[in-house]
Amino acid sequence: MITKSFLCAFLTAFFANAFSPSTKNPTSSSFTTHLLAATSTTSRLKRVTSLEDWSNEAEIKLGEGLSINQSPFGGLGLLSSKEVPGNSLLLTVPSDVALSIESPGVGPNERAVLDLVEDRRAMREAPWYVQFSLYLHYLDKVSSIRSSGVNMRPWLDTLPRSFDTPIHWSEAERKELQYDHLVESVSRQVTEWDKLYKEVQGVASPSLQGFTYDSFVWGCECARSRAFSGAYTGSAFNPLVYAFTLVLVGAYIGLGVGTLDQAANGAGLVFAATVFKDFVLPKLFSKKRYIICPVIDMANHNSMKKTSEVAFEFFGDAYSLATSFTIPKGDEVLISYGDRSNDQLLQYYGFVEADNPNDIYIMPPLR
């Protein structure tokens, strides 16, 4: 990963030479004070042991040899202390440990988060990352104990407490990128997030204390840099539903209430209704589920060297991380955050990727 200091210096030199021969390079002194402004990796590493102990208590299953450690790219990551073959299960996280937002119209999977606002409908219709910002504030400042009984504090303590994305840069620093498209995109983001924060404040309940603009931005950035999403918004496989259906079918036939064909039709309707609710309705209404999955969220991005995939285990009611290729001993477990250009990676994640196959450059209008 490439930090802001390096990026600004590189882009300035590149564009100065390629497009503006008369432009002077800025001095590097303005960049030396900027490091990736996540909480120091050392202090976060001290909390890793607590997180790994917590993972066992929360029934998060880490594969043998998998650990949270210093990433070669900076920050924390998932590393393997032994070679792991392809198609191996690395990690599973029960769904009741994950933070989930179903959007639009349903909201967070922790109902108490809705008490932070007086207009619950407005909360459910807010952008998913705004809902996550309130969710994280609730866990961090109101109660870290979920309704399921899981205490999220050890995980919360490993989150970065600040970011060095361009929304935190001064206008002068953004302009030193000499890239109008990104500068304008960040300016729109600043305006939009300020508007969204004011909307949240407009519906806030008395229980939403200490939710400053900085807190709001921190939550949004945690969400945008750690969440993944998918179209499936149904429930996990529940054998009790089908077992109960079989009992009813047996009773229906045994008591002579109806024929076998009638009982089979009834059982078929139960199955069809389940499929319709879990798979058809979400697509019809364009619903998506956004997930922040503790421990899995430690996996870092690499478009070219992705070695693992995240999935929902329908029959296990859990989220999993499994290898796509063999991971050599000592290597980091890498995933893809999606087809992100360097513009998007810098704006929302705080880094750019060398040799990014998804990168584009938006040219300014020709005059």
Secondary structure by P-SEA (a helix, b strand, c coil): cccaaaaaaaaaaaaaacccccccccccccccccccccccaaaaaaaaaaaaaaaaaacccccccccccccccccbbbbbcccccccccccccccccbbbbbcccccccccccccccccaaaaaaccaaaaaaaaaaaaacccccccccccaaaaaaaccccccccccccaaaaaacccaaaaaaaaaaaaaaaaaaaaaaaacccccccccaaaaaaaaaaaaacccccccccccccaaaaaaaaaaaaaaaaaccccaaaaaaaaaaaaaaaaaaccccccccbbbbbbbccccccbbbbcccccbbbbbcccccccbbbbccccccccccccccccccaaaaaacccccccccccbbbbbcccc
